[in-house]
């Protein structure tokens, strides 16, 4: 799905890596047992102009593609990262669980660093 600027990057690529320094050092590790949920004051909403979804945080808007939305809709604080990966692998044909697991953990790590996702 193209972004508003015309690029077609995946949801994980749209979230920049954490900056060097203290903030990145304090980011908790996303493990298979982590139970991610949307961060405080963060909401996921439909984006009417594009027909997609956006993640709204304090002074932040992240345009989600289908993959980003598929991951975040499962982040309810009840499911573990391993449960989320298993659900995604079941939903997408020919998905490799190891690759999907690495990508999901990387994506969630970036969102945690920006306080858009919290771990339980």
C-alpha positions in Angstrom: 0.0 0.0 0.0 1.6 3.3 -0.9 2.2 5.9 1.7 1.1 9.5 1.5 4.5 10.4 0.0 4.1 7.8 -2.7 6.6 5.2 -1.3 5.6 1.6 -0.7 7.7 0.8 2.4 6.5 -1.8 4.9 5.1 -0.7 8.2 8.4 -1.8 9.9 10.4 0.4 7.6 8.3 3.5 8.3 9.2 3.6 12.0 12.7 5.0 12.3 15.2 3.2 14.5 15.8 4.7 17.9 18.3 7.4 18.3 21.6 6.8 19.8 22.0 7.6 23.5 20.1 7.0 26.7 16.6 6.6 25.2 17.7 3.7 23.0 19.7 2.1 25.9 16.6 2.0 28.1 14.4 0.3 25.5 13.2 -3.0 27.0 13.9 -6.1 24.9 10.9 -7.6 23.0 10.9 -11.3 23.7 8.6 -14.1 22.8 7.0 -13.9 26.2 6.4 -10.1 26.0 2.8 -9.0 25.9 2.6 -5.9 23.8 -0.2 -3.4 23.8 -0.7 0.1 22.5 1.1 2.7 24.6 -0.5 5.2 26.8 -2.5 7.8 24.9 -1.9 5.9 21.6 -4.9 4.9 19.4 -5.2 3.0 16.1 -7.8 4.6 13.8 -9.0 4.2 10.3 -7.6 6.8 7.9 -10.5 7.9 5.7 -8.5 9.5 2.9 -6.4 6.4 2.2 -8.8 3.7 3.4 -5.9 2.3 5.6 -5.1 2.7 9.3 -3.0 5.2 11.3 -1.4 5.0 14.7 -2.1 8.2 16.6 0.2 9.2 19.6 1.1 12.4 21.3 2.3 14.6 18.5 2.8 11.5 16.3 1.1 9.9 13.4 2.3 6.7 11.9 0.6 5.5 8.6 0.3 1.8 8.8 0.3 -0.6 5.9 -1.6 -3.9 6.0 1.2 -5.7 7.7 1.7 -3.1 10.4 -2.1 -3.1 11.0 -2.1 -6.9 11.2 0.6 -6.9 13.9 -0.9 -4.1 15.9 -4.5 -5.3 15.9 -3.2 -8.4 17.8 -1.3 -6.3 20.4 -3.9 -6.3 23.1 -1.7 -7.0 26.2 -3.1 -10.5 26.5 -1.3 -12.2 23.6 2.4 -12.9 23.8 4.7 -12.0 20.9 4.9 -15.8 20.1 1.1 -15.9 20.0 1.1 -12.9 17.6 3.7 -14.5 15.3 1.7 -17.8 15.3 -1.5 -16.0 14.3 0.3 -14.1 11.5 1.9 -17.2 10.1 -1.5 -18.9 10.1 -3.1 -16.0 8.3 -0.5 -15.6 5.6 0.3 -18.4 3.2 3.9 -19.4 2.8 5.0 -17.4 5.8 8.2 -18.6 7.5 7.8 -18.5 11.3 11.4 -17.6 12.0 11.4 -14.7 9.5 8.0 -13.4 10.7 9.2 -13.7 14.3 12.3 -11.6 13.7 10.4 -9.0 11.7 7.6 -8.7 14.3 10.2 -8.4 17.2 12.1 -5.7 15.2 9.0 -3.8 14.4 7.7 -3.9 18.0 11.1 -2.9 19.3 11.0 0.3 17.2 7.5 1.1 18.3 8.5 0.5 22.0 11.4 2.9 21.6 9.0 5.6 20.5 6.5 4.8 23.3 3.8 3.8 20.8 3.8 0.2 22.2 4.2 -0.9 25.8 5.3 -4.3 27.0 3.6 -6.3 29.7 
